Amino acid sequence: MKRFPFIRAGLIFAISPILLAFITSLFQGGSMWDEGNGTGGYIWLMFLTLPVGFLLVVIGLVMVVVRRTR
């Protein structure tokens, strides 16, 4: 059975809005921090992705500790 990489998935999920804003700003030709052109609005998603990503990292760390103590 293959294990799900909770720590890696949590970190990627947490920073995904910044990556999305950066990539879309490259195609639209503007600043990734400017909310006026649309790409800066993606950064507001971090209010949701950071807590969920942090929770996934904590679950992954707990699973690592439990596996090592067995």
C-alpha positions in Angstrom: 0.0 0.0 0.0 1.4 3.4 -1.0 1.3 6.1 1.6 0.0 9.6 0.8 2.6 12.3 1.3 0.7 14.5 3.7 3.6 16.9 4.5 4.5 17.5 0.8 0.9 17.9 -0.2 0.2 20.3 2.7 3.1 22.5 1.7 2.2 22.6 -1.9 -1.5 23.3 -1.1 -0.5 26.1 1.3 1.6 28.0 -1.3 -0.6 27.2 -4.3 -2.3 30.7 -4.5 1.1 32.4 -4.7 2.1 30.0 -7.5 -1.2 30.5 -9.3 -0.9 34.3 -9.1 2.7 34.2 -10.3 2.0 32.0 -13.3 -1.1 33.9 -14.4 0.7 37.2 -14.1 3.3 35.9 -16.5 0.6 35.3 -19.1 -1.3 38.5 -18.5 1.7 40.7 -18.2 1.1 42.5 -14.9 2.1 42.5 -11.3 1.2 39.4 -9.3 0.5 41.6 -6.3 -1.9 44.0 -8.1 -5.6 43.0 -7.5 -6.8 45.3 -10.2 -5.7 43.1 -13.1 -7.1 40.0 -11.6 -4.0 38.0 -10.6 -3.6 39.5 -7.2 -7.0 38.3 -6.2 -5.7 34.7 -6.1 -3.6 35.6 -3.0 -6.8 36.0 -1.0 -7.2 32.3 -1.3 -4.4 31.9 1.2 -7.0 32.6 4.0 -8.3 29.1 3.2 -5.3 27.2 1.9 -2.8 28.1 4.7 -4.9 26.6 7.6 -5.8 23.5 5.5 -2.1 23.1 4.4 -0.9 23.5 8.0 -3.4 20.8 9.1 -2.1 18.4 6.5 1.5 19.0 7.6 0.6 18.4 11.2 -1.2 15.2 10.3 1.8 14.0 8.3 4.2 14.8 11.2 2.0 12.9 13.7 1.9 9.9 11.3 5.7 10.0 11.0 6.1 10.1 14.8 3.6 7.2 15.3 5.4 5.1 12.7 8.8 5.6 14.2 7.6 4.7 17.7 6.2 1.4 16.7 
